[in-house]
Amino acid sequence: MPIYQGKKPGERGYRAACVRELAKVSGVKQSTIDINWGSDFSQRPGYLPRMLTLADVINSVKQIFPLPQDWPFDKT
């Protein structure tokens, strides 16, 4: 979260930043995440932890290799 949304745990707006990033990674609407996944995301879909692990791997690769900022989500 600090890298992509500029928020750290405990900071004001951290949860909202998490919702934005989860929506970007998962393709789920922010309102769905905010309303249906619970205040601590405990009611999230079962596939989400694996998806976030893959997103973390992609982000790690992007720190080593020069790739577009929004890759693999860019529209090109």
N, C-alpha and C positions, 0 to 999 in steps of 0.2 A: 503493500500500500504506500509506503513512503516514496518509492520510486515513481509510481504511475499516478498517484492521486495526491501526493504531498501531505499525507496525514499519517500520524503515528497513533498506536493504541492509547486511549485515554484522552486524546485531543478532541475538542469540540468538532463535530462533523465527521468523525472517523467512521461511524456506522453508515452514514449516507455515502461516504466514499467507497466503502465496501460494497454497498448495494450497486453503485454505478459500475464498479469493476466486475462484480459478479454478472451483471446484465451484459456487459461487453463480452465477457468470456463465454457465458452460457447461451446468449441469444434470447434469454428470457426477459420479459418486460420488467423494468424497475418496480412498477407498482405491484406486480405479482410477487416479486421477491420480498418487497417491503411488507406486504399484507399477509402472505401465505406461508412464509418460511420461518416465522417466529422472530422474536427480538434478538435471539442469539443464534439464529439460522439452524436451530435444532430440528426443524421440520422440513429441511431441504430435501430434494430428491436424492435417492441413493447413489446415482451416478456422479454426483457433483464432486466428491473427494477425488475420484480418479481423474475427472476432467481438470480439476485444479492442479493436480500433480503434473499432468501433461502441459498445462499452461506454464507452470513453474520451470519445466525442462526447456520449453521454448524460450522463456525469458532468460534463462541461463545461457542458452546458445546465442541469443541476441547480444549479450554482454561481451561475448568473445568474438563473434563475427559481425561485420558491419551489414546489418539488414535494415530495411525500412522500419521506422518506429511502429507502424501499425501492422506490420507483417505478423501473422498470416491473415489478418482481418482487413487489410487494405482492399480497395475496390478495383485495383488495376489488374 
